[in-house]
Amino acid sequence: MKISSSFRKLTFEFISILFAVLLALFLNQCKEDRKNRKLAQQSEKEITDEMQRNLKDLEQIQQANKKRLTSFREWKRRYKADPKTDYEPLFGFDHALLRDNGWQSAVLYQAVPHMRKDFVKQVTETYSLQRFYMHYAENYFNSLGNELHSDDSKHVIRINSAIHQLGTITKTAGLLMKAYEEILQKTKGKGGKKK
C-alpha cells in the first residue's frame, strides 16, 4: 500500500508540474501573440501613413508631368505643321522620391507574417509597381542629360521618345495612385484592425 500511495503522490506532483509548465508555455505564447499583433498593427499603420505621403507627393508631381506631356504633344503638332518650329528642350521633368521605409521596417522586424494576408498581398503588389515607377522615372531623368549633347536634327525623335517615356511614367503613376487609394480606402474602412 505504501508503494501505491507514493505512486499517487508522485503522479499528482508530476501532473501538477506538467500543468504548471504547460500553463507557463501557454501564457508565454499568448504574450508573444499579443506582442506580434501589436507589432503588425504598428507596421500596417506605418505603411499606410507612408503610402498616404507617397500619394500626396505623387499627385503633385503627376499634375506637372501631365502638363509637360501636353506641351510636348502640342510642340509635336506645331512641328508637323511647320518643321521650323523652335525646339523646346525636355528639361524640367518632376520625379517623385517615393518611400518604402515602412515596408522595409516591417520586413526587418519580422512583422510581415503577423499582418493580414490580404493587406500583405496588396502592399507587395503596390511596392512592386512603385519600384517599377521609380526605376523607369529615374532612367528617364538620367537620359535627360543626353539632351545637352544632342544634335539639332533629332528633335522629333527626342520629342517622340519623351512623349512615349513620359506617357508611360504618367500612366504608371496613375496606376500607383489608384493602388495607394485602394489600400488606404480598405484600411480606413476596417479601421486598421486585423480580421
Secondary structure, DSSP 4 states (H G I P E B T S, - for coil): -HHHHHHHHHHHHHHHHHHHHHHHHHHHHHHHHHHHHHHHHHHHHHHHHHHHHHHHHHHHHHHHHHHHHHHHHHHHHHHHH-TTPPP-------------HHHHHHHHTT-GGGS-HHHHHHHHHHHHHHHHHHHHHHHHHHHGGGGGG--GGGHHHHHHHHHHHHHHHHHHHHHHHHHHHHHHHHHHHHTT---
